Amino acid sequence: MNLNCYNIVIIGGGVIGTSIAYHLTKHGCRPVVIESGDLASGSSGACDGLVFMQSKKPGIHLSLAMESLKRFKSLQQELPMDIEFRQTGGRVLIQTPEEYRAMKKFVCEQKETGLDVCLMDREKTLEAEPFLSPEIYGSTYSPLDAQVNPINLTLGFALAAKKNHAGIITQTKVLGILTHNNRVTGVSTTKGDIKADLVVNAAGSMAGLVSEMAGLCIPIRPRRGQIVVTQSASRVISSCLISAQYIAAKFDPSLAGQAGEGISVEQACNGNLLLGSTREFEGFRKENTLAGIRRIISQTTAILPVLKTLQVIRTFAGLRPYTPDGLPVLGPVRSLEGFFMAAGHEGDGIALSPITGELMADMILGLKTPIPLDAFSPERFEAKGGLAHD
Ligand SMILES: Cc1cc2nc3c(=O)[nH]c(=O)nc-3n(C[C@H](O)[C@H](O)[C@H](O)COP(=O)(O)OP(=O)(O)OC[C@H]3O[C@@H](n4cnc5c(N)ncnc54)[C@H](O)[C@@H]3O)c2cc1C
């Protein structure tokens, strides 16, 4: 295979597609990224920037995130853009004794996976975050949790890939996957056909639709998240915050309806606070709703009353690429030679992008991956009626 021409097509110019492109160029390949809009015009440009370890399921999910975290520090130096990576630490806010008991168990499991995390009572929590409501019950804290600017990260990967001679083609939509004898031969686009030996589906929340173009049924669907942004303020939180409810809603969609979706609060480098978020299945609708915004504001101000003194300057919504088991879909599709999946990161795509790019590059080039990837394989949906190829 001649790797010195565009024989690898990556569909999607979000954080995942651009990270894969960058990591492939580090091996001397020259892939091409095809993006229907602009770079970061999907969820990578409509999200928070939490690199949160505590919100990952203990086990392989958390291990993957911890591997990814290790790579952020060097990316801050390596990429030709300030990605604003800061290891501020992260706190999960506990509001009831029931949540405290559940989080105690969760912390034990996280520790078994190797995470540096501890439980704190109300007094210690308020000492660390004095602007929190005195009603808070307690918290868990990990010094490893961090934050990054997701748009700069995506653009940083893309710029670095381009410097290394990758192609980046925007405003071009992939309309079909070209195949011959169960083998990928390229893609058809709004600007014509592109021949390719390998095609990577990194289309985020639209990855299910792109898989359908190849006759595959991979259950990735959009899960909307709304965010409220405040004016810039002097520092009101020292670490990123999420609520224990947020973790429950993330892993059990029925809880999002019953107990509420939980909250996240992040203060960006420039002082703006990002308040989030909702978890809704509303198809591909990206608009904000009054109910969503109201809920975010009432829940975040109850936990952090100082927010009431700040102006809201804008709101936005993005679509998380949801999978039924909460894990991304990474690797080759056996029934269609040359077709790779790299999508379905739900609310973790920013945090997992460095390791995803590295692992995908390894898999595409047939190299041994540093971690076993069976849990992420597209084939896991086969038994559940997915992956049919005709
Ligand atoms: C409200 C909210 C908060 C979040 N907070 C966090 C967080 O704090 N930390 C974290 O790690 N993650 C977070 N996420 C999740 C994160 O945003 C996603 O997991 C990540 O951005 C997914 O990246 P992606 O590259 O797979 O998808 P995207 O960024 O959506 O990129 C896919 C791209 O593919 C393009 N595309 C689709 N179809 C085609 C086609 N046919 N042809 C060409 N191009 C196509 C799209 O235009 C899009 O640009 C959040 C998400 C939301 C919505």
The ligand as a Gaussian input file, in Angstrom:
#p B3LYP/6-31G(d) Opt

LIG

0 1
 C      -23.149000      19.717000      25.738000
 C      -21.973000      18.821000      25.545000
 C      -20.958000      18.825000      26.485000
 C      -19.855000      17.990000      26.324000
 N      -18.840000      18.048000      27.224000
 C      -17.756000      17.270000      27.053000
 C      -16.680000      17.363000      27.964000
 O      -16.685000      18.149000      28.894000
 N      -15.611000      16.532000      27.786000
 C      -15.563000      15.637000      26.743000
 O      -14.591000      14.890000      26.666000
 N      -16.563000      15.568000      25.854000
 C      -17.654000      16.354000      25.977000
 N      -18.681000      16.277000      25.097000
 C      -18.632000      15.260000      24.054000
 C      -17.783000      15.686000      22.875000
 O      -18.205000      16.947000      22.423000
 C      -17.924000      14.639000      21.759000
 O      -17.753000      13.330000      22.266000
 C      -16.857000      14.872000      20.703000
 O      -16.864000      16.216000      20.285000
 C      -17.106000      13.960000      19.506000
 O      -16.158000      14.275000      18.524000
 P      -16.324000      13.708000      17.071000
 O      -15.157000      14.168000      16.298000
 O      -16.601000      12.246000      17.142000
 O      -17.688000      14.350000      16.538000
 P      -17.957000      15.806000      15.921000
 O      -17.197000      16.863000      16.590000
 O      -19.430000      15.952000      15.836000
 O      -17.329000      15.665000      14.467000
 C      -17.931000      14.897000      13.457000
 C      -17.858000      15.686000      12.186000
 O      -18.289000      14.865000      11.097000
 C      -18.891000      15.700000      10.141000
 N      -19.728000      14.869000       9.281000
 C      -20.823000      14.146000       9.627000
 N      -21.315000      13.515000       8.553000
 C      -20.496000      13.819000       7.502000
 C      -20.494000      13.472000       6.137000
 N      -21.435000      12.682000       5.589000
 N      -19.503000      13.959000       5.336000
 C      -18.539000      14.764000       5.860000
 N      -18.512000      15.143000       7.158000
 C      -19.477000      14.669000       7.969000
 C      -19.693000      16.690000      10.994000
 O      -19.952000      17.889000      10.267000
 C      -18.781000      16.903000      12.184000
 O      -18.005000      18.077000      12.073000
 C      -19.783000      17.114000      25.210000
 C      -20.794000      17.135000      24.245000
 C      -21.878000      17.987000      24.398000
 C      -22.941000      18.025000      23.325000

